[in-house]
Amino acid sequence: MSDLCLHFAPGACSRVPLIALETIAVPFRVQLIRFMKGEHKSPQFKKMSPSGKIPVLVVDGTAIPQNVAILTWLAKTYPEAKLLPEARSTLAQAQQLSALLRFSADLHPLVTRIRMPHFFCDREGAPERVTEIAITNISEQLQQIENDLLNQPWMLGDDWSVIDAYLHWVWFRITGAGFDPSPFAAITSHYARTLEMPAVQRAISREKDAEAILESEGLMPRFKG
């Protein structure tokens, strides 16, 4: 059995592989990264994640940074957990990869601009404009997802996949920053269903424990929302 350790922070996109690991239900450890202490910029951490970002999954001492890589590895290593449907061809594999990259490359950057616009422009009035543009763009992106979920319960059809965990995180982050959910009833319903899943509940519980640690140390980041 592999030794697994997820480097994470509460509220961050590391919730996605955290849900995946809780779904697999194999033993794993977590390592809290304290951003306000600059741990993500340390030479030791950057050896694992050159970009200085989480999540990082360490497998038997070998680091895997980036959500898409982590989720793909977990899905292939633990197929019984059905994190992704079985891909019977290279074309099906490419389609799954495309679905994951849609979230990591298209939606995720917009989430960051909504939550932390000052990271992209700190001139007076500019962060608000960054958020405004990001909300417009992500609304366009979410409309197709809304249309799909009007006809099926989960992102890939009848069965849950880790892509639903990514949508869960996106929705959690943007609605927490004041994004209006009212035009997206199907996504709202999808999010409510994910909250009922034991794996999601366990992941959120781990995050709450981490938040309590950061609060006690005076290291809990205060971002928009």
DRENPA-3360 file (N, C-alpha, C; in nm, 2 decimals, always signed):
BEGIN
1 = MSDLCLHF = +0.08/-0.12/+0.00/+0.00/+0.00/+0.00/+0.09/+0.12/+0.00 ~ +0.06/+0.22/-0.09/+0.14/+0.34/-0.10/+0.12/+0.43/+0.02 ~ +0.23/+0.50/+0.06/+0.22/+0.61/+0.16/+0.18/+0.74/+0.09 ~ +0.06/+0.79/+0.13/+0.00/+0.91/+0.06/+0.00/+1.02/+0.16 ~ +0.04/+1.14/+0.11/+0.03/+1.26/+0.19/-0.01/+1.38/+0.10 ~ -0.12/+1.44/+0.13/-0.17/+1.55/+0.05/-0.14/+1.68/+0.12 ~ -0.06/+1.77/+0.05/-0.04/+1.90/+0.10/-0.15/+1.99/+0.06 ~ -0.22/+2.05/+0.15/-0.34/+2.12/+0.13/-0.36/+2.24/+0.21;
9 = APGACSRV = -0.47/+2.32/+0.19/-0.51/+2.43/+0.27/-0.66/+2.44/+0.27 ~ -0.72/+2.48/+0.37/-0.87/+2.48/+0.38/-0.92/+2.58/+0.28 ~ -1.03/+2.54/+0.20/-1.09/+2.63/+0.11/-1.03/+2.63/-0.03 ~ -0.90/+2.58/-0.04/-0.83/+2.59/-0.17/-0.88/+2.47/-0.26 ~ -0.83/+2.47/-0.38/-0.87/+2.37/-0.47/-0.82/+2.23/-0.43 ~ -0.74/+2.22/-0.33/-0.70/+2.09/-0.28/-0.81/+2.02/-0.22 ~ -0.93/+2.09/-0.21/-1.05/+2.01/-0.16/-1.09/+1.90/-0.27 ~ -1.05/+1.93/-0.39/-1.09/+1.83/-0.50/-1.02/+1.70/-0.48;
17 = PLIALETI = -0.89/+1.69/-0.47/-0.82/+1.56/-0.44/-0.85/+1.51/-0.30 ~ -0.88/+1.60/-0.21/-0.92/+1.56/-0.07/-1.05/+1.48/-0.08 ~ -1.14/+1.52/-0.16/-1.27/+1.45/-0.18/-1.24/+1.32/-0.25 ~ -1.15/+1.32/-0.34/-1.11/+1.20/-0.42/-1.05/+1.09/-0.32 ~ -0.96/+1.14/-0.23/-0.90/+1.05/-0.14/-1.00/+0.99/-0.04 ~ -1.09/+1.08/+0.00/-1.19/+1.03/+0.10/-1.29/+0.93/+0.03 ~ -1.31/+0.95/-0.10/-1.39/+0.85/-0.18/-1.32/+0.72/-0.19 ~ -1.19/+0.72/-0.22/-1.11/+0.60/-0.23/-1.11/+0.52/-0.10;
25 = AVPFRVQL = -1.10/+0.60/+0.01/-1.11/+0.54/+0.15/-0.99/+0.45/+0.18 ~ -0.87/+0.50/+0.13/-0.74/+0.43/+0.17/-0.68/+0.53/+0.27 ~ -0.59/+0.47/+0.36/-0.52/+0.56/+0.45/-0.44/+0.66/+0.38 ~ -0.45/+0.79/+0.43/-0.36/+0.89/+0.38/-0.34/+1.00/+0.49 ~ -0.24/+1.08/+0.47/-0.21/+1.18/+0.56/-0.23/+1.32/+0.49 ~ -0.24/+1.42/+0.57/-0.25/+1.56/+0.52/-0.14/+1.64/+0.58 ~ -0.09/+1.74/+0.50/+0.01/+1.83/+0.55/-0.05/+1.97/+0.52 ~ -0.08/+2.05/+0.63/-0.13/+2.18/+0.62/-0.03/+2.28/+0.57;
33 = IRFMKGEH = -0.05/+2.35/+0.47/+0.04/+2.46/+0.42/-0.01/+2.59/+0.47 ~ +0.08/+2.66/+0.54/+0.04/+2.79/+0.60/+0.09/+2.90/+0.50 ~ +0.00/+2.95/+0.42/+0.03/+3.05/+0.32/+0.08/+3.18/+0.39 ~ +0.02/+3.22/+0.49/+0.06/+3.35/+0.56/+0.19/+3.34/+0.62 ~ +0.24/+3.22/+0.64/+0.38/+3.20/+0.69/+0.48/+3.18/+0.58 ~ +0.43/+3.18/+0.45/+0.51/+3.17/+0.34/+0.57/+3.03/+0.31 ~ +0.50/+2.92/+0.37/+0.55/+2.79/+0.35/+0.55/+2.74/+0.21 ~ +0.46/+2.80/+0.13/+0.45/+2.76/-0.01/+0.56/+2.82/-0.09;
41 = KSPQFKKM = +0.64/+2.91/-0.04/+0.75/+2.97/-0.11/+0.89/+2.91/-0.06 ~ +0.88/+2.82/+0.03/+1.01/+2.77/+0.08/+1.08/+2.68/-0.02 ~ +1.21/+2.68/-0.02/+1.28/+2.59/-0.11/+1.24/+2.44/-0.10 ~ +1.21/+2.40/+0.02/+1.17/+2.26/+0.03/+1.04/+2.23/-0.04 ~ +0.94/+2.32/-0.02/+0.81/+2.30/-0.09/+0.83/+2.32/-0.24 ~ +0.91/+2.41/-0.29/+0.92/+2.43/-0.43/+0.99/+2.32/-0.50 ~ +1.06/+2.24/-0.42/+1.12/+2.12/-0.48/+1.00/+2.02/-0.52 ~ +0.89/+2.03/-0.45/+0.78/+1.94/-0.48/+0.69/+2.01/-0.58;
49 = SPSGKIPV = +0.67/+2.14/-0.57/+0.58/+2.22/-0.65/+0.65/+2.34/-0.70 ~ +0.72/+2.34/-0.82/+0.79/+2.45/-0.86/+0.72/+2.58/-0.87 ~ +0.58/+2.58/-0.89/+0.50/+2.70/-0.90/+0.47/+2.75/-0.76 ~ +0.50/+2.67/-0.65/+0.46/+2.71/-0.52/+0.32/+2.70/-0.49 ~ +0.25/+2.62/-0.56/+0.10/+2.60/-0.54/+0.07/+2.47/-0.49 ~ -0.05/+2.46/-0.42/-0.11/+2.34/-0.38/-0.22/+2.31/-0.48 ~ -0.27/+2.18/-0.48/-0.23/+2.07/-0.40/-0.10/+2.00/-0.45 ~ -0.04/+1.93/-0.36/+0.07/+1.83/-0.40/+0.04/+1.70/-0.33;
57 = LVVDGTAI = +0.04/+1.59/-0.40/+0.02/+1.46/-0.34/+0.16/+1.39/-0.35 ~ +0.21/+1.35/-0.23/+0.33/+1.28/-0.22/+0.31/+1.14/-0.21 ~ +0.36/+1.06/-0.31/+0.33/+0.91/-0.31/+0.47/+0.84/-0.29 ~ +0.48/+0.78/-0.17/+0.60/+0.71/-0.14/+0.72/+0.80/-0.16 ~ +0.71/+0.92/-0.12/+0.82/+1.01/-0.13/+0.84/+1.09/-0.26 ~ +0.75/+1.06/-0.36/+0.76/+1.12/-0.49/+0.64/+1.22/-0.50 ~ +0.67/+1.34/-0.54/+0.56/+1.45/-0.54/+0.49/+1.45/-0.67 ~ +0.36/+1.47/-0.67/+0.28/+1.49/-0.78/+0.21/+1.63/-0.76;
65 = PQNVAILT = +0.25/+1.74/-0.82/+0.18/+1.86/-0.81/+0.07/+1.87/-0.93 ~ -0.02/+1.96/-0.91/-0.13/+1.99/-1.01/-0.24/+1.89/-1.00 ~ -0.36/+1.95/-0.99/-0.49/+1.87/-0.97/-0.51/+1.77/-1.08 ~ -0.49/+1.81/-1.20/-0.52/+1.71/-1.31/-0.43/+1.59/-1.30 ~ -0.31/+1.61/-1.27/-0.21/+1.50/-1.26/-0.25/+1.41/-1.14 ~ -0.28/+1.48/-1.03/-0.32/+1.40/-0.91/-0.44/+1.32/-0.93 ~ -0.55/+1.38/-0.98/-0.67/+1.31/-1.00/-0.66/+1.20/-1.10 ~ -0.58/+1.22/-1.21/-0.57/+1.12/-1.31/-0.49/+1.00/-1.25;
73 = WLAKTYPE = -0.39/+1.03/-1.17/-0.31/+0.92/-1.10/-0.40/+0.84/-1.01 ~ -0.48/+0.91/-0.93/-0.57/+0.84/-0.83/-0.67/+0.76/-0.91 ~ -0.73/+0.81/-1.01/-0.83/+0.73/-1.09/-0.77/+0.61/-1.15 ~ -0.65/+0.61/-1.20/-0.59/+0.50/-1.26/-0.54/+0.40/-1.16 ~ -0.49/+0.45/-1.04/-0.43/+0.36/-0.94/-0.54/+0.29/-0.86 ~ -0.66/+0.36/-0.84/-0.77/+0.30/-0.76/-0.89/+0.29/-0.85 ~ -0.89/+0.21/-0.95/-1.01/+0.21/-1.04/-1.14/+0.17/-0.97 ~ -1.13/+0.09/-0.86/-1.25/+0.04/-0.80/-1.33/+0.16/-0.73;
81 = AKLLPEAR = -1.26/+0.27/-0.71/-1.33/+0.39/-0.65/-1.41/+0.46/-0.76 ~ -1.39/+0.43/-0.88/-1.47/+0.49/-0.99/-1.47/+0.64/-0.99 ~ -1.35/+0.70/-0.97/-1.33/+0.84/-0.97/-1.36/+0.90/-1.11 ~ -1.33/+0.82/-1.21/-1.36/+0.85/-1.35/-1.41/+0.72/-1.42 ~ -1.50/+0.73/-1.52/-1.55/+0.61/-1.59/-1.43/+0.54/-1.66 ~ -1.44/+0.42/-1.67/-1.34/+0.34/-1.74/-1.32/+0.39/-1.89 ~ -1.20/+0.43/-1.92/-1.17/+0.47/-2.06/-1.12/+0.36/-2.14 ~ -1.20/+0.32/-2.24/-1.17/+0.20/-2.32/-1.09/+0.23/-2.44;
89 = STLAQAQQ = -1.06/+0.35/-2.47/-0.98/+0.39/-2.58/-0.90/+0.52/-2.55 ~ -0.80/+0.55/-2.64/-0.73/+0.67/-2.62/-0.81/+0.79/-2.64 ~ -0.91/+0.78/-2.73/-1.00/+0.89/-2.75/-1.09/+0.92/-2.62 ~ -1.13/+0.81/-2.55/-1.21/+0.83/-2.43/-1.12/+0.89/-2.32 ~ -0.99/+0.85/-2.32/-0.90/+0.91/-2.22/-0.88/+1.06/-2.25 ~ -0.87/+1.09/-2.38/-0.85/+1.23/-2.41/-0.97/+1.31/-2.37 ~ -1.09/+1.26/-2.39/-1.21/+1.33/-2.35/-1.22/+1.35/-2.20 ~ -1.18/+1.25/-2.12/-1.17/+1.27/-1.98/-1.07/+1.38/-1.94;
97 = LSALLRFS = -0.95/+1.37/-2.00/-0.85/+1.47/-1.97/-0.90/+1.61/-2.01 ~ -0.97/+1.62/-2.12/-1.03/+1.75/-2.16/-1.13/+1.80/-2.06 ~ -1.21/+1.71/-2.00/-1.31/+1.76/-1.90/-1.24/+1.81/-1.78 ~ -1.13/+1.74/-1.74/-1.06/+1.79/-1.62/-0.99/+1.92/-1.65 ~ -0.93/+1.93/-1.76/-0.86/+2.06/-1.80/-0.96/+2.18/-1.81 ~ -1.08/+2.15/-1.85/-1.18/+2.25/-1.86/-1.19/+2.32/-1.73 ~ -1.19/+2.25/-1.62/-1.20/+2.31/-1.49/-1.07/+2.37/-1.44 ~ -0.95/+2.30/-1.46/-0.83/+2.35/-1.41/-0.78/+2.47/-1.50;
105 = ADLHPLVT = -0.80/+2.47/-1.63/-0.75/+2.58/-1.71/-0.85/+2.69/-1.75 ~ -0.98/+2.66/-1.75/-1.08/+2.75/-1.79/-1.15/+2.82/-1.67 ~ -1.21/+2.73/-1.59/-1.29/+2.78/-1.48/-1.20/+2.83/-1.36 ~ -1.11/+2.75/-1.32/-1.03/+2.77/-1.20/-0.96/+2.91/-1.20 ~ -0.90/+2.96/-1.31/-0.84/+3.09/-1.31/-0.95/+3.20/-1.29 ~ -1.07/+3.18/-1.34/-1.17/+3.28/-1.32/-1.22/+3.28/-1.17 ~ -1.22/+3.16/-1.11/-1.25/+3.16/-0.96/-1.15/+3.24/-0.89 ~ -1.02/+3.23/-0.92/-0.92/+3.31/-0.85/-0.93/+3.45/-0.87;
113 = RIRMPHFF = -0.97/+3.50/-0.99/-0.99/+3.64/-1.01/-1.12/+3.69/-0.94 ~ -1.21/+3.61/-0.91/-1.33/+3.65/-0.83/-1.29/+3.66/-0.69 ~ -1.22/+3.56/-0.64/-1.19/+3.55/-0.50/-1.08/+3.65/-0.46 ~ -0.97/+3.66/-0.54/-0.85/+3.73/-0.51/-0.81/+3.83/-0.62 ~ -0.90/+3.92/-0.66/-0.87/+4.01/-0.77/-0.74/+4.09/-0.75 ~ -0.71/+4.12/-0.63/-0.59/+4.21/-0.60/-0.46/+4.14/-0.63 ~ -0.47/+4.01/-0.65/-0.34/+3.94/-0.70/-0.31/+3.97/-0.84 ~ -0.41/+4.02/-0.92/-0.40/+4.04/-1.06/-0.38/+4.19/-1.10;
121 = CDREGAPE = -0.43/+4.28/-1.01/-0.41/+4.42/-1.04/-0.45/+4.50/-0.91 ~ -0.36/+4.58/-0.86/-0.38/+4.65/-0.73/-0.40/+4.80/-0.75 ~ -0.42/+4.84/-0.87/-0.44/+4.99/-0.89/-0.58/+5.02/-0.84 ~ -0.61/+5.14/-0.80/-0.73/+5.18/-0.74/-0.85/+5.15/-0.84 ~ -0.95/+5.08/-0.79/-1.06/+5.04/-0.87/-1.05/+4.93/-0.96 ~ -0.92/+4.89/-0.98/-0.90/+4.78/-1.08/-0.94/+4.64/-1.03 ~ -0.91/+4.61/-0.90/-0.96/+4.47/-0.86/-1.11/+4.45/-0.88 ~ -1.19/+4.55/-0.86/-1.33/+4.54/-0.88/-1.36/+4.51/-1.02;
129 = RVTEIAIT = -1.29/+4.57/-1.11/-1.31/+4.55/-1.26/-1.26/+4.41/-1.29 ~ -1.16/+4.36/-1.23/-1.11/+4.22/-1.26/-1.22/+4.13/-1.22 ~ -1.28/+4.15/-1.10/-1.39/+4.06/-1.06/-1.51/+4.07/-1.15 ~ -1.55/+4.19/-1.19/-1.66/+4.21/-1.28/-1.64/+4.13/-1.41 ~ -1.53/+4.14/-1.47/-1.50/+4.07/-1.60/-1.50/+3.92/-1.58 ~ -1.44/+3.87/-1.46/-1.44/+3.73/-1.43/-1.58/+3.67/-1.41 ~ -1.66/+3.75/-1.35/-1.80/+3.70/-1.32/-1.87/+3.68/-1.46 ~ -1.86/+3.78/-1.55/-1.92/+3.77/-1.68/-1.87/+3.65/-1.75;
137 = NISEQLQQ = -1.74/+3.62/-1.75/-1.68/+3.51/-1.82/-1.72/+3.38/-1.76 ~ -1.72/+3.37/-1.63/-1.75/+3.24/-1.57/-1.90/+3.21/-1.58 ~ -1.98/+3.31/-1.59/-2.13/+3.29/-1.61/-2.15/+3.22/-1.75 ~ -2.08/+3.27/-1.85/-2.09/+3.21/-1.98/-2.04/+3.07/-1.98 ~ -1.93/+3.04/-1.90/-1.88/+2.90/-1.89/-1.98/+2.81/-1.82 ~ -2.04/+2.86/-1.72/-2.13/+2.78/-1.64/-2.26/+2.75/-1.71 ~ -2.30/+2.83/-1.80/-2.43/+2.81/-1.87/-2.44/+2.68/-1.94 ~ -2.33/+2.64/-2.00/-2.33/+2.51/-2.07/-2.34/+2.39/-1.97;
145 = IENDLLNQ = -2.27/+2.41/-1.85/-2.28/+2.31/-1.75/-2.42/+2.31/-1.69 ~ -2.48/+2.42/-1.67/-2.62/+2.43/-1.63/-2.71/+2.36/-1.72 ~ -2.70/+2.38/-1.85/-2.78/+2.31/-1.95/-2.76/+2.16/-1.94 ~ -2.64/+2.11/-1.93/-2.61/+1.97/-1.92/-2.68/+1.91/-1.80 ~ -2.67/+1.98/-1.68/-2.72/+1.92/-1.56/-2.88/+1.93/-1.55 ~ -2.94/+2.00/-1.64/-3.08/+2.00/-1.65/-3.13/+1.86/-1.70 ~ -3.04/+1.79/-1.77/-3.08/+1.66/-1.83/-3.01/+1.54/-1.77 ~ -2.92/+1.56/-1.68/-2.85/+1.45/-1.62/-2.81/+1.49/-1.48;
153 = PWMLGDDW = -2.79/+1.40/-1.38/-2.76/+1.43/-1.24/-2.62/+1.47/-1.22 ~ -2.52/+1.42/-1.30/-2.38/+1.44/-1.28/-2.31/+1.49/-1.40 ~ -2.19/+1.54/-1.39/-2.13/+1.60/-1.50/-2.11/+1.51/-1.62 ~ -2.08/+1.38/-1.60/-2.06/+1.28/-1.71/-2.18/+1.19/-1.73 ~ -2.29/+1.22/-1.67/-2.41/+1.14/-1.69/-2.48/+1.10/-1.57 ~ -2.50/+0.97/-1.56/-2.58/+0.91/-1.44/-2.49/+0.89/-1.32 ~ -2.36/+0.88/-1.34/-2.27/+0.85/-1.23/-2.18/+0.96/-1.19 ~ -2.16/+0.98/-1.05/-2.07/+1.08/-1.00/-1.93/+1.05/-1.05;
161 = SVIDAYLH = -1.85/+1.15/-1.07/-1.71/+1.14/-1.09/-1.63/+1.25/-1.02 ~ -1.50/+1.24/-1.03/-1.42/+1.35/-0.96/-1.44/+1.48/-1.03 ~ -1.49/+1.48/-1.15/-1.52/+1.61/-1.21/-1.63/+1.68/-1.14 ~ -1.72/+1.61/-1.08/-1.83/+1.67/-1.00/-1.77/+1.73/-0.87 ~ -1.66/+1.67/-0.82/-1.59/+1.73/-0.71/-1.53/+1.86/-0.74 ~ -1.48/+1.87/-0.87/-1.42/+2.00/-0.91/-1.53/+2.11/-0.92 ~ -1.65/+2.07/-0.98/-1.76/+2.17/-0.99/-1.81/+2.21/-0.85 ~ -1.81/+2.11/-0.76/-1.85/+2.14/-0.62/-1.76/+2.25/-0.57;
169 = WVWFRITG = -1.63/+2.24/-0.59/-1.53/+2.34/-0.53/-1.55/+2.47/-0.60 ~ -1.56/+2.48/-0.73/-1.59/+2.60/-0.80/-1.71/+2.67/-0.75 ~ -1.82/+2.60/-0.73/-1.94/+2.67/-0.69/-1.93/+2.72/-0.54 ~ -1.86/+2.63/-0.46/-1.84/+2.67/-0.32/-1.76/+2.80/-0.31 ~ -1.66/+2.82/-0.40/-1.57/+2.93/-0.39/-1.64/+3.06/-0.44 ~ -1.71/+3.05/-0.56/-1.76/+3.17/-0.61/-1.89/+3.22/-0.54 ~ -1.97/+3.13/-0.50/-2.09/+3.17/-0.42/-2.05/+3.23/-0.29 ~ -1.94/+3.17/-0.23/-1.89/+3.23/-0.11/-1.83/+3.37/-0.12;
177 = AGFDPSPF = -1.81/+3.41/-0.25/-1.76/+3.54/-0.28/-1.87/+3.63/-0.33 ~ -1.99/+3.59/-0.32/-2.10/+3.67/-0.35/-2.16/+3.65/-0.49 ~ -2.11/+3.55/-0.57/-2.17/+3.52/-0.70/-2.31/+3.48/-0.69 ~ -2.40/+3.54/-0.77/-2.54/+3.52/-0.77/-2.58/+3.38/-0.82 ~ -2.63/+3.29/-0.74/-2.65/+3.15/-0.79/-2.79/+3.14/-0.85 ~ -2.87/+3.24/-0.85/-3.01/+3.23/-0.89/-3.03/+3.18/-1.03 ~ -2.95/+3.22/-1.13/-2.97/+3.18/-1.27/-2.93/+3.03/-1.29 ~ -2.87/+2.97/-1.19/-2.82/+2.83/-1.21/-2.88/+2.73/-1.11;
185 = AAITSHYA = -3.01/+2.70/-1.13/-3.08/+2.62/-1.04/-3.02/+2.47/-1.04 ~ -2.98/+2.42/-1.16/-2.93/+2.29/-1.17/-2.80/+2.27/-1.10 ~ -2.71/+2.37/-1.12/-2.58/+2.36/-1.05/-2.60/+2.38/-0.90 ~ -2.69/+2.46/-0.86/-2.72/+2.47/-0.71/-2.77/+2.34/-0.65 ~ -2.86/+2.27/-0.73/-2.90/+2.14/-0.69/-2.79/+2.04/-0.68 ~ -2.70/+2.04/-0.78/-2.59/+1.96/-0.79/-2.50/+1.98/-0.67 ~ -2.47/+2.10/-0.63/-2.39/+2.13/-0.51/-2.46/+2.07/-0.39 ~ -2.59/+2.09/-0.37/-2.66/+2.04/-0.26/-2.64/+1.89/-0.25;
193 = RTLEMPAV = -2.65/+1.82/-0.36/-2.63/+1.67/-0.36/-2.49/+1.63/-0.31 ~ -2.39/+1.71/-0.36/-2.25/+1.68/-0.32/-2.23/+1.69/-0.17 ~ -2.30/+1.79/-0.11/-2.29/+1.81/+0.03/-2.34/+1.70/+0.11 ~ -2.43/+1.61/+0.05/-2.48/+1.50/+0.12/-2.39/+1.38/+0.12 ~ -2.29/+1.38/+0.04/-2.20/+1.27/+0.02/-2.10/+1.26/+0.14 ~ -2.09/+1.14/+0.20/-2.00/+1.12/+0.31/-1.86/+1.16/+0.28 ~ -1.81/+1.13/+0.16/-1.67/+1.17/+0.13/-1.65/+1.32/+0.13 ~ -1.75/+1.39/+0.08/-1.74/+1.54/+0.08/-1.75/+1.59/+0.23;
201 = QRAISREK = -1.84/+1.53/+0.31/-1.85/+1.57/+0.44/-1.72/+1.55/+0.52 ~ -1.65/+1.44/+0.50/-1.53/+1.41/+0.56/-1.42/+1.51/+0.52 ~ -1.42/+1.54/+0.39/-1.32/+1.64/+0.34/-1.34/+1.78/+0.40 ~ -1.47/+1.82/+0.41/-1.50/+1.95/+0.47/-1.46/+1.95/+0.62 ~ -1.48/+1.84/+0.69/-1.44/+1.82/+0.83/-1.29/+1.84/+0.85 ~ -1.22/+1.78/+0.76/-1.07/+1.80/+0.77/-1.03/+1.95/+0.75 ~ -1.10/+2.01/+0.65/-1.07/+2.15/+0.63/-1.11/+2.24/+0.75 ~ -1.22/+2.21/+0.82/-1.26/+2.28/+0.94/-1.15/+2.26/+1.05;
209 = DAEAILES = -1.10/+2.14/+1.06/-0.99/+2.12/+1.16/-0.87/+2.20/+1.13 ~ -0.84/+2.21/+1.00/-0.72/+2.29/+0.96/-0.75/+2.44/+0.98 ~ -0.87/+2.49/+0.96/-0.91/+2.62/+0.98/-0.89/+2.66/+1.13 ~ -0.93/+2.57/+1.21/-0.91/+2.59/+1.36/-0.77/+2.60/+1.40 ~ -0.68/+2.52/+1.33/-0.54/+2.54/+1.36/-0.48/+2.67/+1.32 ~ -0.52/+2.71/+1.20/-0.48/+2.84/+1.14/-0.53/+2.96/+1.23 ~ -0.65/+2.95/+1.27/-0.71/+3.05/+1.35/-0.63/+3.06/+1.48 ~ -0.60/+2.95/+1.54/-0.53/+2.95/+1.67/-0.39/+3.01/+1.66;
217 = EGLMPRFK = -0.33/+3.00/+1.54/-0.20/+3.05/+1.51/-0.20/+3.19/+1.46 ~ -0.32/+3.25/+1.43/-0.33/+3.38/+1.37/-0.29/+3.38/+1.23 ~ -0.31/+3.27/+1.16/-0.26/+3.25/+1.02/-0.37/+3.22/+0.92 ~ -0.49/+3.25/+0.96/-0.60/+3.22/+0.87/-0.61/+3.34/+0.77 ~ -0.59/+3.31/+0.64/-0.60/+3.42/+0.53/-0.74/+3.48/+0.53 ~ -0.75/+3.60/+0.50/-0.88/+3.67/+0.49/-0.89/+3.73/+0.34 ~ -0.96/+3.65/+0.26/-0.98/+3.69/+0.12/-1.13/+3.73/+0.11 ~ -1.16/+3.78/-0.01/-1.29/+3.82/-0.04/-1.39/+3.71/-0.02;
225 = G = -1.50/+3.73/+0.05/-1.59/+3.62/+0.08/-1.55/+3.53/+0.19;
% end
